[in-house]
């Protein structure tokens, strides 16, 4: 792996970038709350289905802040709560409808999708996310909420919440506006695109459950039935002294249990979240814009954590939606919302990190699965050149540094990162044939030839995966087997001359730079100009006509990969065969 140019350490000030500013605030707040103790930041994910790239912002935002804190020599713990004790809410598209019998059970009690090697539904969706986070260099402390609740770890917190159920109910009642006349719905940020209506569901916990309030009073605790395992239960009574709780279930079962012993239930989300803030001592945790409205779990949680649990709400931003371009070509049970694992198949981990690091959390952005990925990679490579030259702006340099390395080390990179669009064009034409691919790549720069495909990996593999999974068949490049004799016979004098000039110059220009000069230079020479002449509007028209002719004769349509790359890929002998008039 080639060493990257060392980027100056990010200044510990409020002037550098958003990550540094949050790190300043978090360290100061941690010192105020618990001087000298490790700083705690948190994320929460529900493995109720594929965990998508919008959810990744829930993890990346605190990760980047935690990593900056560690760079400064402070101990920082990033807790990742798996909300795997949430209820199973619905059967996703593509899953046997018989799974509806599990609705209402904890996610860890639902069988994994057919063919899965994992023991339950939650583990099936946790595993690929955890692996993607590891590939991205994200260090976290995993916490299974199933394990916490079923082990009795939260027993005192549950009993405390039940003793203070009237105070909790009073807080919730301040925000119960849906039945009150004249109540206005708060404005919320619109999703970036339609696909995010599914993506915005976020955690299964975000169902915003208030808890049950009826003739027997309000209870912030929901038992899972000990017979059917579902949460179709209603608490009918509770005794603070004995901790005896009676409930009935829609399945017909009813019983009385002691909360000092019973571990098959959980606090409703609007109480569970603030309870965990207090229990874990969380100083920083972001939340999605769906939590920003009055009455949301974040707003209500801030009241409950202070008034009931005697602790402070974490500081942290509301983060905006992450959009996807080209996602119609993806497939998942959410109807096409790609996951981090999907993204890492077509892009390197530092690039994916950079997309999140360079934008403030409240800024929406899109991740490209279509042709725009080539432009994204061009931007990334341009930034790397600026880093090498020392001309990058401080905030850009900081984002690059956060993308390419963490406090514990540098992420893996491609030793020889050739342009992504070039690699994509080459593997498109060679259909992944290694020998052919190496031949073409070795001719890109004859003075410094690629000697092994390993030099170009993993970027080469990502580009190949993009071509084979994201580019529709009708957009793939298919080089002609035989010359287009009809079009060649119909050539005008100017067209015939342009092809002769190109073919005469092939041997002397057989490199990526050389062929670039040649294909742009042919129309200049025909116009009586030097190959170095600056293009005029008339010259640009002539160049476009020449390019369209070459594409037609080589691949049978008027557009395609960049011509210098295409010519190298086709090979000089085959180019002569297809273009000889």
N, C-alpha and C positions, 0 to 999 in steps of 0.2 A: 504494500500500500504506500503510495507516495505521501510524503508529509505535506500537510497544508501550510500555507503561510500563516504564521502566528498572528492572531489578531490581538491588538492591545486589550488589556483587561478593561472591562466596562467600568467606568467611573462610578463610585458609590455616591451618586447625587440624584437629585430629582430632575436633572436636565437631559439625561441620556436617552432612555426609551421607556415604554410603559412597564416593562418587567422590573426595571430598576426602581421606578417610582413606587410600584406596589411592594417591592421588597423593603424599601425604606419604611413604608407605612406599617407593614406586617411586623417587622422587627421592633419598631417603636411600640406597637400595640401589645406584642408578646411580652416586652419588658414591663409594660404597665401592669399586665395581668398576672404574669408569673415570672418574675425576674430570674434569669439564670437557667430556666428550664428549656428543654427542646421546644422549638416552634412547631406547632401542629397545623397542617393544612389538610383539607379534605376534598374528596370527590365522592359521588354516589352514582352507581350504574345499576339498572335493572336488567337482568338477563331474561327478559320476557320474550325476546326475539333477537334477530340480528342487531348488534350494537353498532350503530352507523356513524358516519363521519361527523354528523352534528353532535352526537354524544361525545365524540373524542374531544371536543372543546371543553367539556366538563372536566376532563382529565388534564389536557395540555395546559390550560390556564394555570392551575395550581402547581403543576409540575415545573413550569418555567420559573415561577416565583420561588418555589422550594429550591430549585437548582441554583438560582442566583443567591439565595440565602446560604446554601452550602458552599458556594464559591467564596463567600466572605468568611468562611471558617466557622459558621454557626451550625449547630446540630438542628436538623429539621426533619420531621416525620410527615410523609404524605400518606394519609390513610385513604385507601380506596374501599369504600363500603359496597359490597355486592348486595343489592336489595333482593336477595334470592328467597326471602321469606314473604315477599309480596304475593298476592293472590294471582292465580292464572285467570286472565280476564276474557280471552277470546281465542278461537282457533284461527291461526293465520292461514292465508291463502296457500294452497299446496299441501296442507296437512289433512289427513283423513278426518272427516267430520266426527268420527267416533270419539275424537279427543275432547269433544264438548263435555263428556262425562267427567272431565277433570276440572272444569271451570269452578273456581272458588277454592281450589287447593293451593297450598304453598308451591311455588315454582320448583322447589326441590322434591316435591312429592308427585310431580307429573312425569310420566315416562318421557324419555328423550324421543325426538322424531325418529321414524323408522330408519333402520340402518345405522344409527349413530353408535359410536363406541362408548359413549358417555353414560353414566348411571341415571341421569335425570335431565329434565328440560333445562334447568338452570346451568348445569355443568356443560351442556352441549353448546350454549351460547357464550359462556364465560371463557372457555378454552381458547377460541380463536382471537378474542379480544386481548386476553392476557399475553398470548404469544406475540401479537402485533405490538403491544406496549413494550415488551421486552426488546423486540427488534428495533424499536424507536429509541431505546435507551432510557425509558421512563422507569424510574425507581419508585416503588410504592409498597406500602404495607397492606396486604389484603385482609379484609374483615368480612366474614360471611355472617349476614344477619340471621340466617337459619341457626348457625352454631351459637351465636350470642343468645338468641331467644330460647332455644331448646336446652341450653346448658344452665339457664337460670341466671346468666350474667347480669341481666337487667332487672332482676327481681325487685330490688329496693326502689328502682326508678318507677317500675310499674305500680308498686304499692303506693308510692308517693303521688303518682298521677291520679290514682283512684281516690286517695284521701282528699285531693284537691280538685276533684272533678267539677265541683260547682264553680270554682274560679276559672277553670279551663272553659267551661260552658259559657261563662260570662264574657270571656275574651272573644270566643267564637261568635257570640251573639252580636257583638259590635259590628261584625262584618257580614252577617246573614241578611243580605239585601235583596235577594232574588224574589222574595215574596212581599217586600215592602213597597208600597205605592210610590211612584216617582223615582225609583232607584235607577241610576244610570249605569250602563255597562262601561267599564273603563276601556280606554283605548289600549290596544296592544300592537306591537310591531307585527306587520304583515310578513308572512314567510317569503323568502326570496323567490320560490317557485312552488308549483303545485305539489311536487314530490315531498316538500317539507311539511305539508299538512300531516303526512304520516310520520315524518321524522320528528316533528315537534311534540309528538306524544311523550318522547323522553322516557323517564323512569315510569315503571308501572305504578310507582308510588304517587305519581302526579295526578292520580284520580281525584285528589283533593278531598279525601274522605274526612268528614267532621266527627264521625262517631255516631252512636245511636242515641237518640233522645226520644223518649216516649213517656207513657204513663208511669213507668218505673223510674224515670229520671234519666239523666245523661250519663253515659259511660264512655270513657276514651279508650277502652280496651275491647278487642274483638277476639273471642276464642275461636280456634279451629276445632270443629266437632271431633270428639275422640272416636266416633264411629265412622262417619263418612269422610272425615278430614277436611271438609269444606268450611268456609267462613259464612255460610248461610245461617248464622246464629243470631239470636237476640238475647241480650242480657236482661234477666227479669228481676234480679235483686243482687245486692252486695252488702256485706257486713264489714265495716272497717275494723272491728275488734277481732273477729275470727278469720277475716279475709275469705269468708265463704261467698262464692259467686255462683249464682244459679243462671243457667241459660237453656234455651230451647233451640232446636235446629229444624230447618225446613224438611230434613229427612225424617223427622218424627222423634228423633232422640232428644232427651232432656236430662240434665244432671246438675248436681251441685258439686263444685270443686273448691279447693283451697288455693288461693293464689300464692301462698307460701310454698306450694308444692307443684302446682300445675304449670307446665312449660309449653303448652300447645296453644299459643295465642300471641298477639302483638298489639302494641299501641297503634292507634290510627295514625296515618301519616302526619297530619298536622300537629300531632303531639310527639310522635316518634322522632321526627327530625330535630326539634329543639332539645328533646331529651338527649339525643346523641351529641349535640353541640356541647352540652354541659358535661356529659359523661366523658367525652374525649378531650375536652378543653380546646376545641377548634378555634383558631384565630382567623383563618382565612378559608373561605369557600365561595366560589362563584355560583351563580344560579342562572338558569335560562330565562329568557324574557317572558315565558309563560308564567313565571313566578312573580312578575313585577306588579301585578294588579292588586288593588285593595282586596283583602279577603283571601289572597293566595297563601299557600303554605309558607312562603318565605316571610311575608309581611306578618301574618298571624304568629308564625314561629318566633319572630323577634319579641313579640309581647309575652308569649308563653315562657320562653326561656328565662326572661327576666322576672316575671311575676310569679311563676310556679317553681322553676328550677333554680332560681337565684343565681343565674349566670349571665354571660354576655353573648349576644349574637355575633357570629363571625363577621368580619369585614370582607368585602368582595364585590366584584362587579356583576352586573347582569350581562350575560354574553348573548350576542346576536346569532341569528341562524347562519348555518353553513349551507350554501347551495351547491348543486352539482350540475355541470354541463355535460351532456352526452349520456346521462344516466338511463335513458330509455333502452340502452343496449345492455343494461345490467339486469340481473334477476335475483330477487330474494323474496322472502315471505312477506316483506313490507310492500311488495309490488315494485321493487326496483331501487331501493335506497342502499347505496354501496356502503360497505364497512371499511374500517382501516385495513383489514387483511386484503380486501379487493384493491384498495389504492396501492398497497405495497407490492402487489403483483406487477404494477405498471410504472411505479416510480420508486426511487431510492428513498430510504428513511430520512436522510437529511433534508431532502426537498420537501417531503410531507411535513416535517417539523417546521421548516421555514415558512410554509403557507400560514401556519398558526402563529408563529413568532412575530412575523412582520406586521400583523394587523392587531390593533387594539381590540380587546374582547367585545366592545360594543359596535365594532365594524363588521358588517356582513361581507362575506366573500364567497367565491365559488371555486370548487375543485374540478379540474377538467379531466373528463374521461374521453373527450372527443379530440379533434385536431388541435384544440387550444392547448393541449398538454405540450405540444412542440414549442409554442410561444412561451409557456411557463418555464420550460427548460432553457430556452434562449435567455430569458431574464436571469435565471439562476446562474448560468455560465457567464453572463455579462457581469454579474455581481462578483463572481469569483475572480474575474480578471481585474476588476477594480480593487478587490482586496489585495491581490498580488502586487498591483501597482501602487497601493497606498492611497488611492483616490476616493475610496468609498466614504459616504457620509457616516458620521458616528452611529446614528440609529440603525442604518443599514448594516454596518459592520457588526453591531451588537446582535442584530437578528441572525446574521450569518454565523456568528460565533455560537449562538444558542442552538442553531440548527445542526452544526457539525460536531459539537462536542458537549458533554455534560461535565459536571464537577468531578466525575469519576473517570473520565477519559473520552477519547475521540471515537466517533462512530465510524463504522466501516465505510470506505469510499471506493470509487472506481479508480484504479491506478492511472488509466489514460482515458479521461472522460471525453470521448468524441461527441460531437453534436447529436442530440437525441433524434432530431429529424433526419440526419444522415443515416444513423443506425437503423431507424425505422424504415427508411427507403430501401436500404440494402437488404434487410431481412424480408421485406415485402417482395422484392424481386427474386431473391434466392430461395424463398420459402424456407429459410432457416438452415440451408445446406452449409455446414461448417466450412468445408474446403473452399466453396465458392465465396462465402462471406469473408474468409481470411484473405483470399486473393484480392477482393475489391478493397478491403480496408488497408491492405499493405500498399495499395497503389494510390491511396488518398494523398500521401505525402512521401514521395520516393526518397527524399533526403532523410526522413526519419520514419521508416516504415513500421507498421504494426507487425510484430513478429509472432504474436500468439493472441488468440481470442481472449485468453485469461486477462490480458491487459485491459480489455474493454468491458469486463464484467464487474459488478452485476448490471451496469447500465444496458449493455447489449441484450441481456436476458429480459429486462423490463420492457425494452422497446419491442422485442420479438413478441412478448406476451400481449402488449398493447395492439400490435398489428393483428394477431391471431384471434383476439377476443373482442376488440372494440371497433375494428374497422369493418364495415359491411362488405360482403363479398363483391358487390358491384363497384366498390371503390378501391379494391385491391388492384395492384399493377400486374398486367399480363403482357409480357413482351411478345410481339409477333413471332411466329415461327417462320413465316415466309414474307417476302416483300409485298407491299401493296402495289401490285403492278398497274392497276387501274389509275391510282393517284399519281404514281410516278410517270405514267404516260401522259398525264394531263398537266404536268408541270409547266409553268411559264418560264421564260428566259431568266428572270430575276431569281425565281425559286431554284432553278437548276444551278445557277451560278453560286447561290448561297450554300447549297449542299456540297458543291465542288470545293469551295473555300474551307468548309468545315472538315471534309475528309482529308484534304491536303495538309491541314494543320494538326491532325490527330496525334501523330507520332511525336511532334515537338511540344505538344501541350498535354501529355498524358499524366495528369495529376489533377487533384480537385481544384487547386488554384489555377492551373494552366487551362483546364477546360472551361472554368468560369470566364477567364479572359477571352478564350476563343469564341464561346457561344454568344457572348455579349459584343465581341469585336467584329464578327462577320457582317452584321448590318452596317456597322460604322465604316468598314472598308468599302462596302458596296456604295455607300453614300459619299465616298471620296475623302473620308476623315481618317485620322490615325486611330489605332485601337485604344488609345488613352483619352480620346476626346470625351468631353462631358456630354451626356445625353440631352437632346432637345426633345420637345413634344413630338416632332415628326419622327425622330429616331426611335423614340419609345414605341410608337405605333409599328414601325418596321420590325423592331425586336419582338414585339408580341406576335406579329404575323409569322416570323421565322420560328419562334418557339412552338406555336400551334402546329406548324408544318412538321417539325421534328416529332412532337408528341403523336401526331396522327400516323406518321410513318413507323414509329417505334412501338407504340402501345395502342393505337387504334382509337384514341380520343384526343381532345385538344388540350387536356391538362394532365398533370401527373407529378411525380416526385421532381425535385430540383434537377434540371437537365444535366449539370456536371456529374452529379451522383448517378443519375440514370445511365449516362454514357459509360461511366466506369463500370457499373454493374453489368451492363449488356456485354461489354468487351469490345475491343477495337475491331476484331474480325467480323463479329456479328453486326456491329454498327455499319461497317462497309457493305455487308451483304444487304442490309435493309434499306440503306440510303443511296446505293449506287443507282444513278439515273440512266 
